[in-house]
Amino acid sequence: MFSFGFLLVLIMYLAYMGWMYENAGFMTLAYMASVLFVLSFFILLYRKYTIKGSIKIPIGISEEGKSNLVKLVITNKGFLQISRLKAIIYVEDTLLKKKKKYVMKVAALLKGTHAYESNISFSSPGNYEITFKALRVYDITGLLYRNVKVRKWKNIQVMPNIHDVPITLTEGTKHFYGESDTYEDSRAGHDNSELLQIREFKAGDRLQNIHWKMSAKQDELMVKENSMPRSCPVVLFLDFKGDKAHRKNMISFIEIASSISFSLMDAGCMHYVAWYSEADMDITRVKIDNEASLYYFIELAMKNKWETNKEDISVRYGEKYYMEPYIWKLALDEELVLKKQDEFIKKYAIKDLEKEISSTEILL
């Protein structure tokens, strides 16, 4: 397998030796190599414009150690069969900044569109960018090749392990009242902008809440029961400063944050998770109140670069959302230290992380 640059150097060497020593054998070899060079160059140049590639990943979310299907679709629009072909694929862990190269051999390619499947498994959670970088096309001899750029990519997110965190909520946290566009579906309150239900009048009900039109229809007193806004008493700040020395903690960092957020949600505590977004160059946050929002937060966190934040994000958060109070501030930093109201709770050890997470109680 030779590149054209190597063959060109070889031709020059053979021609020089033939001329220097007046050797017909060297000159003949130089001539034959020149013919091969020209013929192969134009054949591979033709194939550059007649071969196309793309990548498909049927399922973009996976689990640690699970095999994932990757499908390469290659189209040969030319009339010549391609007897030898290789697909060059790069798999990059965008969180840990690690990249690995894969070379996949492809069978003889006739005219038309062909799909080739391969399975890739990942040993750790993370956001993996799979790039179909190029197709290495060989000439009719199988000796010379040319890389045809593809540059198509897809993402696979390998979800972190989520563990139960012992969460205890105080009455103040459970009944926190604040500005919100989300309302309780089972607990009455005094926010008359959102109606929970209309029911029969009971002793102790306020006269202002009587629904007079409904009472007239039912021929008995009916009252409007207003809803209670569901506010976020807790904000979990992900304070990763982008220090390269702590990049190895990235997966554990997201695993701890995901576990705390899941356990807060499971305990019935709607909350925000906030961090510095590299894409937005600003504080971003996600309200967690169900599994869909939890996985949305994990998806965004895994795609974030976690490189440039150098400031206290809770201060920036307070400036941006100054009209939205909360009770509890939880902060997790790049050293895996968890604090509550700036007071130390726990420094998690990566070794036996599941036990570390599930054995630390958080009182809010």
C-alpha positions in Angstrom: 0.0 0.0 0.0 1.6 3.2 -1.2 0.6 6.8 -1.3 1.1 8.8 -4.5 3.8 10.8 -2.8 5.8 7.7 -2.1 5.4 6.5 -5.7 6.4 9.8 -7.1 9.7 9.7 -5.1 10.2 6.1 -6.3 9.8 7.2 -10.0 12.3 10.0 -9.5 14.7 7.6 -7.9 14.4 5.0 -10.7 14.7 7.6 -13.4 17.8 9.1 -11.7 19.4 5.7 -11.4 18.6 4.8 -15.0 20.1 8.1 -16.2 23.1 8.0 -14.0 24.1 4.5 -14.8 22.5 4.4 -18.3 20.6 1.3 -17.2 17.6 0.3 -19.3 16.1 -1.8 -16.6 15.8 1.2 -14.2 14.4 3.4 -17.0 11.8 0.7 -17.9 10.7 0.5 -14.3 10.5 4.2 -14.0 8.3 4.3 -17.2 6.0 1.6 -15.9 5.7 3.3 -12.5 4.9 6.5 -14.3 2.1 4.9 -16.3 0.7 3.3 -13.1 0.9 6.7 -11.4 -1.1 8.5 -14.1 -3.6 5.7 -14.6 -4.3 5.3 -10.9 -4.4 9.0 -10.3 -7.2 9.6 -12.8 -9.1 6.5 -11.7 -9.0 7.5 -8.1 -9.8 11.1 -9.0 -12.9 9.8 -10.8 -13.9 7.8 -7.8 -13.6 10.8 -5.5 -16.7 12.3 -7.2 -18.6 9.0 -7.6 -18.4 7.6 -4.1 -20.3 9.0 -1.1 -20.7 8.0 2.5 -22.9 8.6 5.5 -23.4 7.3 9.0 -26.6 6.3 10.8 -27.0 5.3 14.5 -30.5 4.0 15.1 -30.4 4.5 18.8 -28.5 7.5 20.1 -28.8 6.6 23.8 -27.0 3.6 25.4 -25.8 2.1 28.6 -22.3 1.3 29.9 -21.0 -2.0 28.3 -23.9 -2.3 25.9 -23.2 -3.0 22.2 -24.4 -0.2 19.9 -25.2 -0.6 16.2 -23.4 1.8 13.8 -24.5 1.7 10.2 -22.3 3.0 7.4 -24.1 3.8 4.1 -21.8 3.9 1.0 -23.0 4.8 -2.5 -21.0 4.1 -5.6 -22.3 6.2 -8.5 -19.6 5.1 -10.9 -19.7 2.3 -13.4 -16.4 0.8 -12.1 -16.5 -1.7 -9.3 -14.3 -0.8 -6.3 -12.5 -3.9 -5.3 -10.8 -2.6 -2.2 -12.1 -0.1 0.3 -11.7 0.9 3.9 -13.8 3.2 6.1 -12.0 5.4 8.6 -13.9 6.1 11.7 -13.0 8.2 14.8 -14.7 7.8 18.2 -14.2 10.7 20.5 -15.2 11.0 24.2 -16.0 14.7 24.3 -16.0 14.8 28.1 -12.6 13.2 28.7 -11.1 14.5 25.4 -10.0 11.1 24.2 -10.1 10.0 20.6 -9.7 6.5 19.0 -9.4 5.5 15.4 -11.1 2.5 13.8 -10.5 1.2 10.3 -13.3 -1.0 8.9 -12.7 -3.1 5.8 -15.5 -3.0 3.2 -16.2 -5.8 0.7 -16.1 -5.1 -3.1 -18.4 -2.3 -3.9 -20.6 -2.5 -7.0 -22.6 0.3 -8.4 -25.4 1.3 -6.1 -26.0 2.0 -2.4 -24.8 -0.5 0.2 -25.1 -0.5 4.0 -22.5 -2.0 6.4 -23.2 -2.6 10.0 -20.8 -2.7 12.9 -21.1 -2.8 16.7 -19.3 -0.5 19.1 -19.4 -0.8 22.9 -18.3 1.8 25.5 -16.7 0.9 28.8 -17.7 4.1 30.6 -20.5 6.7 30.4 -20.0 9.8 28.3 -20.9 11.7 25.2 -19.3 10.0 22.2 -19.0 11.7 18.8 -18.6 9.1 16.1 -17.2 10.6 12.9 -17.2 8.8 9.6 -14.0 10.6 8.6 -13.1 9.2 5.2 -13.2 6.4 2.7 -9.8 5.0 1.7 -10.3 3.9 -1.9 -7.6 1.8 -3.7 -6.8 1.6 -7.3 -7.2 -1.5 -9.5 -3.8 -2.9 -8.3 -4.7 -2.5 -4.7 -1.4 -0.7 -4.1 -2.2 3.0 -4.4 -5.0 4.7 -2.4 -6.7 8.0 -2.0 -8.7 9.2 1.0 -12.2 10.5 0.0 -13.4 12.8 2.7 -16.8 12.1 4.3 -16.9 14.1 7.5 -20.3 12.9 8.7 -20.9 12.4 12.4 -23.4 11.2 15.0 -23.6 11.2 18.7 -24.2 8.4 21.2 -24.8 9.2 24.8 -23.9 6.5 27.3 -25.9 7.4 30.3 -24.3 7.6 33.8 -25.3 5.3 36.5 -27.9 6.8 38.8 -28.0 5.9 42.5 -30.5 6.6 45.3 -29.4 9.5 47.6 -31.2 9.6 51.0 -33.1 12.9 50.8 -35.1 14.2 53.8 -37.4 17.2 53.1 -38.5 19.6 55.9 -42.0 21.0 55.9 -40.6 24.4 54.8 -39.2 22.8 51.7 -42.3 20.8 51.0 -44.6 23.8 51.2 -42.3 26.4 49.7 -44.3 29.1 47.9 -42.7 31.2 45.2 -43.1 32.4 41.7 -43.8 29.5 39.3 -45.7 28.6 36.2 -46.3 25.1 37.4 -49.1 24.1 39.8 -49.9 21.3 42.1 -52.5 18.9 40.7 -53.6 17.5 44.1 -53.0 20.3 46.7 -55.1 23.4 47.1 -53.7 26.9 47.6 -54.6 30.5 47.3 -53.4 31.4 43.8 -56.6 32.4 42.1 -54.9 32.5 38.7 -55.0 28.7 38.5 -58.2 26.7 39.2 -57.7 23.2 40.8 -61.4 22.1 41.1 -65.0 23.1 41.8 -66.5 21.3 44.7 -69.4 21.4 47.2 -69.4 24.1 49.9 -67.9 23.0 53.2 -67.9 24.7 56.6 -65.0 27.0 56.8 -64.8 27.9 53.1 -64.5 31.5 52.2 -67.5 33.2 50.7 -65.3 34.9 48.1 -64.6 31.5 46.6 -68.3 30.7 45.9 -68.9 30.0 42.2 -72.4 31.6 41.9 -73.2 30.5 38.3 -72.3 26.9 39.1 -74.2 27.1 42.4 -77.3 28.3 40.5 -77.1 25.4 38.1 -76.5 22.7 40.8 -79.1 24.3 43.2 -76.5 24.1 46.0 -73.5 26.1 47.0 -70.3 25.3 45.0 -66.9 26.8 45.6 -63.8 27.3 43.5 -60.7 25.7 44.9 -57.5 27.4 43.7 -54.2 25.6 43.1 -50.9 25.9 44.8 -47.9 26.9 42.7 -45.1 24.3 42.5 -42.0 26.3 43.1 -38.3 25.2 43.2 -36.9 25.4 46.8 -33.6 23.9 45.8 -31.0 24.8 43.1 -28.2 22.4 42.4 -25.1 24.3 41.0 -22.6 22.4 39.0 -19.5 24.3 39.5 -16.9 22.7 37.3 -14.1 25.3 36.7 -12.7 23.6 33.6 -9.4 22.6 35.3 -7.7 20.0 33.1 -6.2 18.3 36.2 -9.7 17.4 37.3 -11.0 16.3 33.8 -10.7 12.6 35.0 -13.5 13.4 37.6 -15.9 14.4 34.8 -17.9 11.2 34.6 -18.1 10.9 38.4 -19.1 14.6 38.6 -22.1 14.0 36.3 -23.0 10.7 38.0 -23.2 12.4 41.4 -25.2 15.3 40.0 -27.6 13.0 38.2 -28.1 10.9 41.3 -28.8 13.9 43.5 -31.2 15.4 41.0 -33.0 12.1 40.5 -33.4 11.6 44.2 -34.8 15.1 44.7 -37.3 14.5 42.0 -38.2 11.1 43.4 -38.8 12.7 46.8 -41.3 15.1 45.2 -39.0 18.2 45.3 -39.1 20.1 42.1 -35.7 21.9 41.6 -33.3 23.6 39.2 -29.9 22.3 38.1 -27.7 25.2 36.9 -24.3 25.4 35.3 -22.2 27.5 32.9 -23.1 26.6 29.3 -20.2 26.8 26.9 -22.5 27.0 23.9 -24.5 30.0 25.4 -21.6 31.5 27.2 -23.9 32.1 30.1 -25.7 30.4 33.0 -28.2 27.9 32.0 -30.6 25.9 34.0 -33.1 23.1 33.7 -36.2 22.6 35.9 -36.4 19.0 37.0 -39.9 17.8 37.8 -40.1 14.5 35.9 -37.9 11.9 34.2 -38.1 13.6 30.8 -36.6 16.8 32.2 -34.0 14.8 34.2 -32.7 13.1 31.0 -32.8 16.4 29.2 -30.5 17.8 31.8 -28.1 14.9 31.6 -28.1 15.2 27.8 -27.1 18.9 28.0 -24.6 18.3 30.7 -22.8 15.6 28.7 -22.7 17.9 25.6 -21.2 20.8 27.5 -17.5 21.3 27.2 -16.8 22.3 30.9 -13.8 24.3 30.0 -14.1 28.1 30.5 -16.1 28.7 33.6 -13.8 30.5 36.2 -16.4 32.4 38.3 -18.9 31.6 41.1 -21.9 30.6 39.1 -24.3 31.1 42.1 -23.4 34.8 42.0 -24.2 35.0 38.3 -27.4 33.0 38.9 -28.5 35.4 41.5 -28.0 38.3 39.1 -29.8 36.6 36.3 -32.8 35.2 38.3 -33.0 37.7 41.1 -36.8 37.6 41.1 -36.9 33.9 41.8 -36.0 33.1 45.4 -35.1 29.6 46.6 -34.3 28.1 50.0 -31.4 25.7 49.5 -28.2 26.0 47.6 -26.4 22.8 46.8 -23.1 23.1 45.0 -20.9 20.3 43.5 -17.4 21.2 42.3 -14.7 19.6 40.2 -13.1 18.0 43.2 -16.4 16.2 43.9 -17.1 18.3 47.0 -20.7 18.8 47.8 -21.8 21.8 49.9 -25.1 23.0 51.2 -25.4 26.8 51.8 -21.6 26.9 51.4 -21.1 24.4 54.2 -19.2 21.2 53.5 -21.3 18.0 53.3 -19.2 15.4 51.5 -16.1 14.9 49.4 -16.9 11.9 47.2 -14.2 9.3 46.4 -14.3 7.9 42.9 -13.5 4.4 44.3 -16.7 2.7 45.2 -18.7 5.7 44.2 -22.1 4.0 44.4 -21.6 3.4 48.1 -20.3 7.0 48.6 -23.4 8.4 47.0 -26.0 6.2 48.6 -24.6 6.5 52.1 -24.7 10.4 52.3 -27.9 11.8 53.6 -29.0 15.3 52.6 -31.5 17.2 54.8 -33.3 20.1 53.0 
